[in-house]
């Protein structure tokens, strides 16, 4: 049975269209013209307990809007969301208080910690808000302190923390009350390599030992490769792909790229036919071929050896990053 | 019980935040004390040796002004600033996703911030008495009714402040309206001039509005200008205002929530 069920979820932002030109600001106050933006457009998906799902899409695709709908902060224009639990399903925006105990939220770009106060005081506040019993708070905090190495800055005011430290604080705050679901919105943005690894390791550990179900948005595909078995790719508010990471690569890049540099005299033109494979000239003079995953590369090599000497050869496996780059590029061209 | 624990934690948090800004507290004390010194001197001069003006003795007027200036510290509105900055930064997202209601959270924050303000004013009261003038309450009844009036006044002001703060959901920046509120509320509450000195129409206006219960009513009860029966009538009216304003806050919050747009990201 799925833990989170999203059906036909739609969010349209309506705002007054600003009037350009003379007295534009004043005229905007009286205009009736509205601008409508469809941020999330009839999205469907379900997430099972214990999954870590990567929620991907270019900037402006509707990721953050979806997260805000899932946390009950935004009202949708249409559709529904249900989060299952022991005392029945909860629709986020209808029953935020019951939802609150079921979800933890971390945003890379903003913090739930109180800026002016030592880190520990924000933890105390969160524990009180979610009415965590004292002994459970103590044991949870002890575990989080160790996992996230919070000890050195537990009594430091949050405004003096580095971004990596603050992020660790935010992760701890989100899990202090043992929510079964964790929403992570760009949790590694701006972090250095080590800090990123700490965050990833922690999410992985919480998912393994705590059975925390995670929905993660990120632009760092290393996060996805390290953590997610499944991804949801959205763009223009619609789901483009929902399935395993490998599946995305297989579907959008059912080929590998072979880069070839030839010795001696270079053929004219921008295209080169080698044994039926068509190569395109790169900026650096190499030729780029696409070879299907089930086609043997040696056919290309055999054709190349036929009168032409190969000086250099590289096979580039398509990975998540190259696929996503390709998809985003296509989007920009349409 | 669980809900109470959450709100108490918010009060504690607000106290802790307030204590981080000790220079602000010090400044508010200095401003209040200097104000008391000035305003009582000006009024003493205005009486020009007369004993009674508009039914109020000079001595009572000075006590009124001293008390009113200390009480006016309640018309501080830190929570409006917290609300607007959290709307602007998008941190309101966390407030909204808490298991406690948003208006209650903000009320608890306002309470915590007020507690420090009140504690400080109580502490400097002896100094205020020296600079302005203080005497005991007009009688036992006045002494007993005074704290009740103060509490009602605080609740009224907190609800009004919350309404002002909620405007941030429409305008993002609520500094302008906050400044306006503090100015209008302080004046109509009788913080600078006792209401009985107000000319006809202005006095009618001030009496029709709830602000007077924040400063004028408690101070007037203390000096005996408002007697027991009148005070009880005032309490009933304050309570009615509190019920109305709580309803308005609730409705406004529901509208604000429905039109929430979390800024950034």
Interface residues (C-beta under 8 A of the other chain):
Chain A: X13 X64 X68 X71 X72 X73 X74 X75 X96 X97 X98 X99 X100 X101 X103 X105 X107 X109 X110 X111 X112 X114 X116 X117 X121 X124 X125 X128 X129 X130 X131 X157 X185 X186
Chain B: X2 X5 X6 X8 X9 X10 X12 X13 X16 X17 X20 X21 X89 X90 X91 X93 X94 X96 X97 X98 X99 X100 X101 X257 X258 X260 X261 X262 X264 X265
